[in-house]
Amino acid sequence: MQFSVLALASLAASAMAAPQAATGCRFVITDKGSTKALTSGCCPRGGSAKATIYNFQVTVFADKDCKFDQTPRDWTPVYKGSC
C-alpha cells in the first residue's frame, strides 16, 4: 500500500485539527524519510492497536489523541497505539 505525500500531509494536518469521531483514531507508519506506508489502520476509541514493523527507523503519523510507543520484542520493534 502506498500513500502520496499529500495523503500523509492531510492525515498529519487532520491530527492537529478537528476532534476525532467516537470510532477511534487513524495512524500511518512509514519508513523514516519516505512516503511509502508500511502499515496503516485505526485504533478504536478507548482501546489499542499493535503494529509489528521489521524496521526501527520509522515515522508514525497519527491523529493527535493516538499515542504510539515502540516496544522492542525479540529484536522486532512492536508499535503499540492507544487512544
N, C-alpha and C positions, 0 to 999 in steps of 0.2 A: 504494500500500500504506500502510495507516495502523495505527499501534500505539497502544494505550492507555497512559496514564500508568503503570498497573500493570505492563504488559508491559515497559516501559522500566525501571521500578524493579526488576523481577525480574531483568532482564539485568544491570543495574548491580550488584545485590546478588550475583548469581552470579559476577560478575567479581571480586569481593572475597573470595569464599569458597572453594569447592571447587576442587581441581585439575582441569584440563581433560582430556578424553579424548584419545587419540592421534590423533584425526581432525583436530583443529585448534581454532581459537577463533572465537567469533561476534562480529559487530560490527553496530551500527546507527548510521547517520548521519542526524541530524535538522537542521531549521532551528534556529538558535540561539533558545532560549526557547520552542520548540514541541515537541509530541509527535508531529508528523507525520513519519514516516520518509521520507527522500529515497531511501535505499537501505539494504540490509542484506545480509549474507552470511556466509560462513565463510572464514577464512584457513587453508589447510592447514598442518599441523604441519611446521615446518622450511621453509616456503615463504612466499609473499607473495600479496597481493591488492591490486588497484588499484581506486579508485572515482573517477570524474570527476564532480564536482558543480559546477554553474554557480552557485555561491554561496560567498563567502568567509566568511560568518558561519554556521558550523555547529557542532554539538556531536557528538562521537563517543563513543558508548557501546561499550565493548569489554571482552572478558574481560581479566583482569589481565596475561596474558602476551602480549597482542596489542598491538603498538606501532604507532601511526599518525602519519605525518608529512605535512605539507602541502607540496607542491611545485608552485608556480605554473609553468604551461607555456602560452605563447601566451595570456596573460591568463585562463587557465582553471585553477582550482586542481585538482590531482590529489592525492588522498589515498592514500598507499601504506601498507599494513599488513603487518607481518611478525610471525611468532611461532615 
